Amino acid sequence: MNISKGSHQMQLNGKVAIVTGSGQGLGRSYALALAAAGAKVVVNDVDETQAKQVAAEIADAGGTAVAEPVAVGTSEAAQQLVSRAVDEFGRLDVMVTNAGILRDKVLWNMSDDDFDAVIHVHLRGTFTCAREAMKHFREAGEGGRLVLAGSPAGQRGNFGQTNYAAAKAGIAAMARTWAMECAKAGVTVNAVVPNAATVMTETIPFLAPYVEAMKAGEPIPSVVRRAASFGPPEDVAGLVVFLASEASGHITGQCIGIGGDRISLWSHPTEIRSAFLDGGWSADAIAEAFDSSVGESLETYGIPLPKIPTTQREGA
Ligand SMILES: NC(=O)c1ccc[n+]([C@@H]2O[C@H](COP(=O)([O-])OP(=O)(O)OC[C@H]3O[C@@H](n4cnc5c(N)ncnc54)[C@H](O)[C@@H]3O)[C@@H](O)[C@H]2O)c1
């Protein structure tokens, strides 16, 4: 489908947003885009220098931002972020829980520390920051926006990412749960499922050549932007601005994919087939009937590699 880029500038004037992990990568692009749309932004990162740099970049571009460096994951960090927004700017409208780390290993090599570190930042970081924001939204009574960070790994599973896939699947599950719980307060909850060239993705072998080319100032070919849904972080930021805005008030509980030239809607898990046996299913009955009933529809898993034609057709 071909759609115009949109003629009117989305406005977030008067809104206040927190973006966790916004010292670089996707978070940085979200903070810059939210500020460019008029929001005042609390730039959080565990890396103080980077958080301050992004806040300064926003100020240089005529926007308003403060840096609040802290490692998200604890309740105290979440309280610190919401307090900073309210103390500095008098309100909070949008919480973007973007901070993340990777500790990839196959199951049998993954240590307790590898597992806990990733769960702590992604799952607990999302939970604690969203909870603190929601407490504020309920008190203020003016609605709000929770924008979470999902991942294709959480939707499909991914080799070597036990901890990360579990955290991201948990975040998608929290988005669905919180969409129900937060609706009455006028708060929407959605997960962005991004794809972009960042420090996190530059080591993926299949994407590495495109990241290198991009760093050298070359554009990512159109066919890659479509088939692999892959481009710079700025391609993802429009979705975060949209989800932060009044225009998306009717959208909640969704996982929305974006990257390069593509936006997509992810399905939620649902029962796809069922069979019945009076009195219930014994192991023997299942063994007899499985392959010819529900087992005829076994699901695929893992992230499929995109098919990119070797000859890259411009505009394809
Ligand atoms: N890049 C992609 O294609 C992609 C794909 C799927 C999901 N994501 C998700 O998007 C988010 C951003 O990813 P990215 O690619 O920009 O990664 P990145 O590594 O470039 O940036 C992550 C940022 O989070 C910060 N951070 C790490 N731990 C933190 C903590 N405890 N508290 C505060 N800040 C912390 C880092 O310092 C860094 O600045 C992550 O949640 C990631 O899982 C990214």
The ligand as an SDF file (V2000), in Angstrom:
LIG
                    3D

 44 48  0  0  0  0  0  0  0  0999 V2000
   17.4610   -2.3220   17.5450 N   0  0  0  0  0  0  0  0  0  0  0  0
   16.5180   -3.2000   17.2330 C   0  0  0  0  0  0  0  0  0  0  0  0
   16.3780   -3.6100   16.0810 O   0  0  0  0  0  0  0  0  0  0  0  0
   15.6000   -3.7260   18.3020 C   0  0  0  0  0  0  0  0  0  0  0  0
   14.7790   -4.8030   17.9750 C   0  0  0  0  0  0  0  0  0  0  0  0
   13.8790   -5.2660   18.9050 C   0  0  0  0  0  0  0  0  0  0  0  0
   13.7900   -4.6520   20.1390 C   0  0  0  0  0  0  0  0  0  0  0  0
   14.6140   -3.6050   20.4540 N   0  0  0  0  0  0  0  0  0  0  0  0
   14.4630   -3.0030   21.7830 C   0  0  0  0  0  0  0  0  0  0  0  0
   14.4930   -1.5890   21.6850 O   0  0  0  0  0  0  0  0  0  0  0  0
   15.0950   -1.0470   22.8610 C   0  0  0  0  0  0  0  0  0  0  0  0
   16.2750   -0.1500   22.4670 C   0  0  0  0  0  0  0  0  0  0  0  0
   17.2250   -0.9250   21.7700 O   0  0  0  0  0  0  0  0  0  0  0  0
   18.4500   -0.3120   20.9560 P   0  0  0  0  0  0  0  0  0  0  0  0
   18.6070   -1.1520   19.7660 O   0  0  0  0  0  0  0  0  0  0  0  0
   18.2950    1.1490   20.8170 O   0  0  0  0  0  0  0  0  0  0  0  0
   19.6390   -0.6730   21.9510 O   0  0  0  0  0  0  0  0  0  0  0  0
   20.9300    0.1550   22.4060 P   0  0  0  0  0  0  0  0  0  0  0  0
   21.8020   -0.8300   23.0600 O   0  0  0  0  0  0  0  0  0  0  0  0
   21.4490    0.9860   21.2910 O   0  0  0  0  0  0  0  0  0  0  0  0
   20.3130    1.1560   23.5030 O   0  0  0  0  0  0  0  0  0  0  0  0
   19.8560    0.7200   24.7460 C   0  0  0  0  0  0  0  0  0  0  0  0
   20.0740    1.8410   25.7390 C   0  0  0  0  0  0  0  0  0  0  0  0
   19.5810    1.4070   27.0190 O   0  0  0  0  0  0  0  0  0  0  0  0
   20.5160    1.8190   28.0040 C   0  0  0  0  0  0  0  0  0  0  0  0
   20.3650    0.9880   29.2020 N   0  0  0  0  0  0  0  0  0  0  0  0
   20.7530   -0.2920   29.3830 C   0  0  0  0  0  0  0  0  0  0  0  0
   20.4290   -0.6900   30.6160 N   0  0  0  0  0  0  0  0  0  0  0  0
   19.8170    0.3540   31.2290 C   0  0  0  0  0  0  0  0  0  0  0  0
   19.2340    0.5490   32.5060 C   0  0  0  0  0  0  0  0  0  0  0  0
   19.2150   -0.4030   33.4270 N   0  0  0  0  0  0  0  0  0  0  0  0
   18.6910    1.7630   32.7860 N   0  0  0  0  0  0  0  0  0  0  0  0
   18.7220    2.7710   31.8740 C   0  0  0  0  0  0  0  0  0  0  0  0
   19.2460    2.6300   30.6570 N   0  0  0  0  0  0  0  0  0  0  0  0
   19.7730    1.4340   30.3280 C   0  0  0  0  0  0  0  0  0  0  0  0
   21.8780    1.6650   27.3410 C   0  0  0  0  0  0  0  0  0  0  0  0
   22.8630    2.4100   28.0240 O   0  0  0  0  0  0  0  0  0  0  0  0
   21.5640    2.1780   25.9490 C   0  0  0  0  0  0  0  0  0  0  0  0
   21.7510    3.5700   25.8590 O   0  0  0  0  0  0  0  0  0  0  0  0
   15.4860   -2.2380   23.7200 C   0  0  0  0  0  0  0  0  0  0  0  0
   14.4640   -2.4990   24.6480 O   0  0  0  0  0  0  0  0  0  0  0  0
   15.5830   -3.3600   22.7200 C   0  0  0  0  0  0  0  0  0  0  0  0
   15.4220   -4.6160   23.3080 O   0  0  0  0  0  0  0  0  0  0  0  0
   15.5380   -3.1400   19.5620 C   0  0  0  0  0  0  0  0  0  0  0  0
  1  2  1  0
  2  3  2  0
  2  4  1  0
  4  5  1  0
  4 44  2  0
  5  6  2  0
  6  7  1  0
  7  8  2  0
  8  9  1  0
  8 44  1  0
  9 10  1  0
  9 42  1  0
 10 11  1  0
 11 12  1  0
 11 40  1  0
 12 13  1  0
 13 14  1  0
 14 15  2  0
 14 16  1  0
 14 17  1  0
 17 18  1  0
 18 19  2  0
 18 20  1  0
 18 21  1  0
 21 22  1  0
 22 23  1  0
 23 24  1  0
 23 38  1  0
 24 25  1  0
 25 26  1  0
 25 36  1  0
 26 27  1  0
 26 35  1  0
 27 28  2  0
 28 29  1  0
 29 30  1  0
 29 35  2  0
 30 31  1  0
 30 32  2  0
 32 33  1  0
 33 34  2  0
 34 35  1  0
 36 37  1  0
 36 38  1  0
 38 39  1  0
 40 41  1  0
 40 42  1  0
 42 43  1  0
M  CHG  2   8   1  16  -1
M  END
$$$$
